[in-house]
Amino acid sequence: MAELKCGVENCTYNQDKYCCKGDIMVGGKHADNSCGTCCESFAQRQEGAYTSSLDHACKTISIDCEATKCMYNSNYKCHAEHVDIKGCGACDCQGTECATFREA
C-alpha cells in the first residue's frame, strides 16, 4: 500500500488531499511518462452533493496500475512508497495523472 496524496481537489473521493475510496486504478497501458497516465477512479464532485460522514480518507491506499512501463508497477500493482495524483480542475479522468510515474 502506498501513501497517496491527491491534488485533484474537485474529485468526490478527495478529503483534505487524501482519498476515501479505499483503492484506485491508475490507467495508462501505453504511458511512457506521467502525462500518459490518469486516475481512472476519478469522479467529479457535484456541487451540493451529499458526502457520507462514514467515508473517511486514508493516508495509505491500494493502487491497481495499468502503466506497465512504470518502474513501480509489478503485476499491475503499484509498489511506490508515496504516490502523487495531480489534476487541478479536472473534468474527467483524462485531466488527472500519476505524477509519481517513472519509466522503467
C-alpha positions in Angstrom: 0.0 0.0 0.0 1.2 3.4 -0.9 0.9 6.8 0.8 -1.3 8.7 -1.6 -1.6 12.5 -1.9 -4.3 13.7 -4.2 -4.1 17.1 -5.7 -7.4 16.7 -7.6 -9.5 18.8 -5.2 -12.7 18.5 -7.2 -12.8 14.7 -7.0 -15.6 13.4 -4.9 -13.2 11.0 -3.1 -10.8 13.7 -2.1 -10.8 14.7 1.5 -8.0 17.1 2.6 -5.7 15.7 -0.1 -6.3 12.1 0.9 -8.6 9.5 -0.8 -11.6 8.0 0.8 -12.4 5.5 -2.0 -10.3 2.6 -0.5 -8.5 1.8 -3.7 -7.9 3.4 -7.0 -7.0 2.4 -10.6 -4.3 4.2 -12.5 -4.7 3.9 -16.2 -2.0 4.3 -18.9 -1.3 1.0 -20.7 0.9 2.7 -23.2 2.2 5.5 -21.0 5.9 6.3 -21.2 5.6 9.4 -18.9 3.2 10.8 -16.3 1.1 12.7 -18.8 0.1 9.3 -20.3 -1.4 8.1 -17.0 -4.7 9.0 -15.3 -6.7 8.2 -12.2 -9.5 6.1 -13.6 -11.2 6.2 -10.3 -11.8 10.0 -10.6 -15.4 11.2 -10.1 -16.1 14.9 -10.3 -17.6 16.3 -7.2 -21.0 17.8 -7.8 -21.9 21.0 -6.1 -24.2 20.3 -3.1 -23.7 16.5 -3.4 -24.1 14.5 -0.2 -21.0 13.1 1.2 -21.4 10.3 3.8 -19.9 11.1 7.2 -18.9 7.4 7.3 -16.5 7.9 4.5 -13.0 8.7 5.8 -9.8 9.4 4.0 -6.8 7.2 4.4 -3.1 8.0 4.1 -2.3 4.7 2.6 -4.3 3.0 -0.2 -4.1 0.1 -2.6 -3.4 1.1 -6.2 -4.0 -1.0 -9.2 -2.0 0.2 -12.1 -2.1 -0.4 -15.9 1.1 1.6 -16.6 3.3 -1.4 -17.1 6.3 0.8 -18.2 6.5 2.4 -14.8 9.3 1.2 -12.5 6.9 1.0 -9.6 4.4 -1.4 -11.4 4.7 -5.1 -10.5 1.9 -7.4 -11.7 -0.5 -4.4 -12.2 0.0 -3.2 -8.6 1.8 0.0 -7.6 4.7 -0.6 -5.2 5.9 3.0 -4.7 6.1 4.2 -1.1 4.5 7.6 -2.0 2.2 8.4 -4.9 1.1 11.9 -6.0 -2.1 12.2 -8.2 -2.3 15.6 -10.0 -5.1 17.3 -11.9 -6.2 20.7 -10.8 -9.7 21.4 -12.1 -10.1 18.1 -13.9 -13.5 17.5 -15.5 -12.8 13.8 -16.2 -10.1 11.2 -15.5 -8.1 12.3 -18.6 -7.5 15.5 -16.7 -5.6 13.7 -14.0 -2.2 12.0 -13.9 0.1 9.9 -11.6 3.0 12.3 -11.1 5.0 9.5 -9.4 5.3 7.6 -12.8 8.9 6.8 -13.7 9.8 4.9 -16.8 11.4 1.6 -16.1 
